[in-house]
Amino acid sequence: MVTQYGIKYAVNLITAHFGDLVAKVCECLLRRGPLTLQAIVRSTELTSSQVKNSLLVLIQHNCVQAFILDQTGEHGDGAKQSTQYIALFDNIIQRWRFPKFLTMVSKKLDKQCVELLEGLLQHGRLTLKQMFDRAKSGQNEGDDVVQEAFVKLLNAHFIERCPASEPVLTNPTKEEEAARKRAAKSGKILEVQETLEQRVVEAAMPTEALRFLFATETEPTADGGKDKSNSSSVTPGEKRKHDAIESKAESGATDEQVVLWRANIDEFIRHLRHKACIENVRARFDDGAVIVFGAMLEATRSAEKKVKTENSVPLSLSSIYEEVIKSEEGRNITFDRVRASLVQLSCPPFVKAANESYSVDFKKIIELAQHEEVESIVLKRYGRDAYRMFRLLSNSGHLLETDKVADATFVEKKETPIILYKLWKDDYLQLEKLQIGVKQTPFQLWKVNKSTLKVHVLDEMFHAAFNLSQRVAFELEQEKELSNVLQDKRVNRLRKRLLLESSQMKLDDAIMLFHDF
């Protein structure tokens, strides 16, 4: 979901990283949606050359995706194709999280992997040869060392092949659309409408057989050919598919070193999501339950095909115990203790049990964390009485009359409507009036609409993040201007900026909870 302050925040990031010209093109795409090159030129009033260069920068850094929209005429009279450009809002706001990604890799892998990833984050997309050249210019590392670090990152799925440059996107026919609606209706499933951005990203993504495939071709064989046997992150079945693809394009095969690679943002967000879930469990249960929960996440991570997975794949009790004892702290836990921890985790239902199998309920954990975050905001902003009212209405899930809210929360009946109106005015509550008689005063009924509230809270967070980023930029400018003043004043300025940046980090964690998780 892209809110108004979300757009401002994204444009501010692009301005800070690439300047006003590129930011103007990016803002045009964020506000107006997919556009052709000519439409961007007309809208921004920039020259065609300026727009092209700006788009190249944004595409290089994975902030814009080009695609071809295949529009077939109503009577099947041929197809009209046009290249359009769409801003990838999710990728843009990830740019502020690059330090978190580097910290994550430094904890899991070695220093060389961090430096390799840093180059990809800094340049957006690189070939393997460019990674080799960059490493040599920095520390004179050999190709073997760089390739080893590359394979480690690839095996961990922290990097991936770049998407197709211009995927073709076709609109579903009327028959296909009708069939999809009938299937959803017959299954009584509330279908979530896929956004155009999601459709474009999915169409551009390489197949799983190629996305994490790396076949080394640098070692010559005895007959003078190249050894393609050493590959990473691919099953035998996927390797056969890749060999078939390569054989079809043998005459114009692309060498492995000119394939473009980039950081796999989805994998980093998945790790951060798992970390947030573990912290949520840690706040409620003992260390044993946390270890068991973490083992379940580790065992099922590779099976997750998308970031916002609602439930993990089911695991048997034996499989969970096998994963638990892989860690040093887990070796002190007995089989019965694992079983007891799973019973703990089932209330609240963070873990669901069915047919002697257990799965993590990500949806429940994230919703509970979001609910607690909103309650915390209400408590800090409006006070304890408002917090009790909001919590009552949120948990009830239906309309409540003003007097019933006052009676249930033990708040003075004169104060209750005042507090409720404050929450309603700031879009935290929904108000409906019920007229019983012509001369009677209408009843005021209150409820929490969680779907609209989530969008509102996220927009407030983007607003705060935008203001904080502006203030941090101001403090940095002040530090440059005060380079010759007394040491004490410079130290105070530095402390103030570090405090602001710490607030930014905490706020970004909350934004991820509502937007990315």
N, C-alpha and C positions, 0 to 999 in steps of 0.2 A: 504494500500500500504506500503510495507516494503522496504525502501531505504537502501543504503549501510551505511550511517551514522546513520540511524535509528537502524540498527543492532549493530553498535558500541556503541550507546547510551544505548541500552537495555542490552548488555553484561556488560557494565560498572556498571549499576544498580545492576545486579545479583552479580557481583564481590564484590561490596560494601556491599551487604546484606548477601551473603552466601559463599564468598571466591572463589579462583581461580579454584578449582576442579569442583565445581558445574557450574561455569561460562563456563568452557571448554566444558562440555556436552551441555549446553544451546546454546552456539555459534555454535556448530556442527549442532544442529537441526535447528537453525535459518538460517544457510547458505546452508545446504544441503536438508532441507525439512524433511518430515516424514521418520523415519528410524526404523528398528527393533533393538532389544537389541544387537544382534550380529554385526550389521552394525555400531552401535555407538561405540562398543568396538574396532572394526577394525579402524575406522576413528580417534578416540581420542587416541588410543594406551594406554588406561587405562585398569585396570583389570575389570573383570565382576562385582566383588563386588563393586568397586568404582563407576562404572556406575549405578548399581542398586540403591545404596544409594543416588547418586546425583539425579536420576530420582524420587526417593521417596520424596526427599526434594522439588523438583520442582513441583511435583503433589500436595503435601501437601499445597503448597502456590499458587496453581492455575495457575502456569506458564507453565505447560505441561499437555497435555491430551493424555491418551492412548486410542487407538481404534483398532477394528478388521476390517481389510479390506477383504471383501468377494469378491473374484475374481472367477467368473464362467468361465469355459473354453469356447472357441469359439464355440464348437460343443455341448455345454450343457453337457459335460462329468464330472459333479461334480463341486464342489467349493473348492478353495484353500483359507484357512483362516490363517492370520498371524497378531499378535499383533504388532502395530507400535506406535511410539510416535511422537507427533507434538508439537512444541513450540508455545505458544499462545502469540504472540507479543503484541497484544492489552492489555492483562492482565499484562504483564511485565512492560510496561511503565506506567501503572496506579499506580504502587507502589510508585512513587514519589509524587502522589497526595493524599496519605493517610491523611496528615494534613488538606487538603481542605475538605475531607469527614468528618473528625471529627468536624471541625468548622461548617459545614453544620448541623450536627446532634445536636451540642450544641445550635444552634440558634432555631431549630425546636422542640427538645425534651429536656429531663432533663439530669442531670449529670450521673445518673446510666446507661442511654442508651449509653452515650458517652463511659463510661468505658467498657460496654459490647461489643460495636463495636470495641473499641481499642484492646480488647483481640482477636477478630476474625481477625482483620487486622494483628496483630502481629503473630498469630499462623496459619493463613491460613484457617484452618477448625477445628471446635470444636463440640462436642456433647453438649446437654443441661446440662448433668451431669458435664462435664468439665467446663462449664460456671459457674455452681453453685459452684463447688470447688474453682475456681479461685476467685470468688467474696467473698467467705467465708475467704479465706486466706488473702485477701486484707483488707476488712473493716467489716468482720463478718456480712455481709448482709444475711438476711433470704432468703429461696428459693422463698417465695411469692414475695418479692421485685424484685429479679432477673427475675422471670417469668413475672412479670408485665412489666419490661423494655423490656424483650424479645418480648412480644406481641406488644408493642408499635412500636418497630423496624420492626416487621413483618407486621403490619398493614400499615406502611409507605412504605413497600416493600424495606427497606434498607438492609434486609437480606433475604436469600433464602436457600432452600435445595441444597445440592451439586449435581453436575451432575452424571450421571452413570459412573462407573469406566472404563468400556470398551464397549462403544456402538459399534454396528455393522454397518459398512458403506458399502453400496452396490453401485457399479457403474451402471448407467442406461443402459438398453439394447439398441441395435441399433434401435429397433422399437420405444422405448420410446424417444430416442434422436431425431429421425426423426420426430415424432409427435410433440415434443416440438418446433422444428425449424419451422415446418409448422404453428403451432399456432401463434408463434411470427411473422412470415412473413405475415400471413393473417391479423393479427391485426395491422400490421405496427408499431410494438413496438420495440424499441431498447433495447434489453434485456441485463442487466448487468450480466456478468458471475460471479457466486458465487464462492468464493475461497474455497480451500479445508479446510482451517482453519474454515471458516464460516459453512461449511457442517458438520464438526466434532462437533463443538460447538452446533449446532442445534440438531444433533442426540443425543448428551449426555444430553441435557436439559430435566429436568422433565416436564411432562405435566402441563398445567396451573392449573389443579385440585389438583396437589400435590406440586407444586413449593413453594407456600406460605401457605400451610396447616399446622396447628398445633392444634392437638386435645389433650387437657389435660386429662391425665388418672391417676391422683394422688389421686383423692377423691373417696373413696369407697362408694358404694351405700348401701341401706338397706339390700339387699340380699347378700352382700359381694362381689358383682362385682365392676367393675370400671365404673365411669361415663364418657362417651365419648361425652356428649352433648355440652360441652364448647369448641368451636373451633374458630379459627381466620382466617380472610382473605379468606373466602370461601363462595360461594353462595350455596343455598340448592341443586341445581342440581349437583354442583361439589362435595358436601358432599356425595350425594348418590353414585356418581361414586367411591369416595374414600372408602365408606363402602363396595361396591361390590368388590373392589380390596382386602380390608382387609379380607373379608369373604373367598376369594379363598385361601388366605395364612394364615388362622387362626392358623393352626398347628405350623407354624414357623414364626408367626408375630413378627416384630421388635418393641421393645418398643420405645416410642417417645423419650426417653432420650438418645438413642444410635444412632439416626439419625444425620448425619453430616450436619452442617450449615456453611454458609460462607457469606461474605458481597456481596450484589448484586451491582456489579460495574455499570451495565446498568442504574440502577435507579439514582445513583449519577451523572453519565454523563448526563442523561436526565435533571436533575435539573440544572447542570452547563450550559447545552445548552439553557435551558429556560432563565437562568439568563443573558447569553450573548445576547439573542434576545431582552430581556427587555432593556438592556443597549443600544443596537442599536436603539431601538425605542425612548428611553429617549433623545438620542442625536439629534433627529429630531423633536419631538413633545412635546406638553405641558404635564403637570402632569395628566390631565384628560384622555388623550389618553393612557398614560402609565398605569394608573389604569385599564382602560377598557381592554387593551391588556393583562395585568397580570391576570385579572379575566378569560379571555378566555383560557389562558394556564392552569390555575388551574382547570377549569371545564372540560378540555379535556385530562388532563395528564393521567388519569387512562385508557383511551381508546387507548393510544399509545402502540403498540405491539413491536416496535423496536425503537432504539435510533434515527436513521437517517430517521425519518418520514418526508415525504415531505410536507404533508398537514394535519392539524388537522381535527377531525370530525366536520361537520357543526353544528352551533348553531343558534337558533332563537334569535331575538332581545330580547324577553322576558326572555329567559334563560340566556343571557349575563347580562341583568340588574339584574336578581335575584342573580347571582354570584357576581356582583359588590357591591351590598349593604350588602354583608356578611362581608366586611371589614369596619373598622372604617372610613377610609378616603373616602371609596366609598359611604357612606351614605349621603354625601353632594352633590352627583351627581344626576341630574334629568334624567328622561327617555329620554328627547330630547337631553340632553348633551351626553348621551351614543350614540345616533344615529349620532350626529354630529362628535363624536370621530371616529366612524366607517368609516364615509366618509373621514375623515382625513387620517386614516390608509390605505385607499384604494389607496392612491397616495403618494409615490410609493406603489405598490400593496403588502403591508405586510399582508393585510387582503383581501380575495376574497369574493365577494358577488354573490349569485346565488339563485333564487327562495326564496327571503326573508330570506335566511340563510347565515351565515358568518363563514369562516374558516381561520385559520392562514396559510400563505404560508411560511413555514419554509425554503424551498429551496431557495426562492427569498431573504429572509433575510440573510441567511448564505452566499450565493453567493455574495451579495452586500458587506458584511463585509469582505470576502476574497479579493474581488477586491480592496477595500479601503486599506487593509493591504499591498497588493503588491504595490499599488501606493505610500504608505508611505515609503516603502523600497527603491523604485526607487528615490523618492525625496531626501531622506537622503543620499543615496549612490552616485547618479549621478548628482544631481542638478535640478533646476527648469526647464531648457530647456528640459532635458531628460524626466522629469516628464510630461511636456505638450505633447511631442511626444508619449510617451508610452500611455498616456490617450487617445489621438486621435486614435491611432491604436487599442487599446483595445475596445473602444466604436464603432469603425467603423465595426469591425468584418470581414474585407476583406483586400486584398493586396492593398497597396498604394505605389506609386512611390516616390523616394527620394525628388524630387522637390515639389511634392504636399504636402508632410509632412512639408517641409520648409515653403511653402506659408501659410499653415493652422495654423502653430504654431508661425509664425513671428520670425523664427530663421535664422541667416545668412546661405546662401546656402553652404558656405565653411565649416561651423561648423557642419551642419546637418549630412553629411555622417560619420563624426568622432564620433559623439555621438551615431548614430545608430549602428555603428560597435562595440562600447563598449557594448551596450546592447545586441547585437547579440552574441558577444564573450562570454558573461556571461550567455547565454541561456535564456535571457528575451525576445528576438525577434526571429522570423523565417525569413530567407532571401531566396528569390527565384530570379533567374536571367532569364530575357526574351530576347532572341536574335531575333531581327527583320530582319536585313540584315546580309550578310556575313561579310562585312567590318565595320559595325556599332558597337559601344560599347553597350554591353547588358544593358538593363534597370534593375535596382535593385529594387525589390519589397519587401515590409516589411509587416509583420502582427504579431499579438499576438496569439499564439496557447495556449488557456487557459488550456486545459487538461494536456499538457506536462509541462506547466509553473507551475501548481499547484504542480506536483510531484517534480520539481526542487526546488521550494521555500521551500517545506516541508523538503527536504533533507538538504538544507542550514540551516534550523532551527534546525534540529537534530544535525548537525555539531556544531552549536553554543552552543546547550544544552550540547553536549558531552564535549566541551572545557570548558564551565562554571563549569560543575560538577568536572572536573579534577582540575580546579583552586581552587574551594571551598575546595576540599580535601587537596590540598597543603596548603591553608591558615590554615586549622584546624591542620595540622601537625606542622606548624610554631608556632601556638599558644601554643601547648604543649611544644615545645622546648624553648619558650620564657617565661615560667611560672615564672621565677625568675628575669626577667628584670624589668625596670622601669614601673610604672603604666601607664604613658602617652603612651609609645610604645604599651603596651597591648591594651589600649583603641583604638588606631589608627588601630591596626590589627583587632579588633573586628568590628569597623565601616566599614572597608573595606570588611570584610566577609559578614556582614549584607547587604551591598550594592550589593554584588555579588548574594546573595540569593534572594534579591528583584528582581534583573534582571532575575534570574531563574524563578521566579513565573510569571513574565510578559511574558517571552518567552514561558513558558508552556501554558499560555492562548492562545497564537498564534498557538502553535502546535495543541491544541485541536480544534481550529477553522478549520484547514486544514485536520486533521486526524480523529478526533472523531465525529465532528458535521456534 
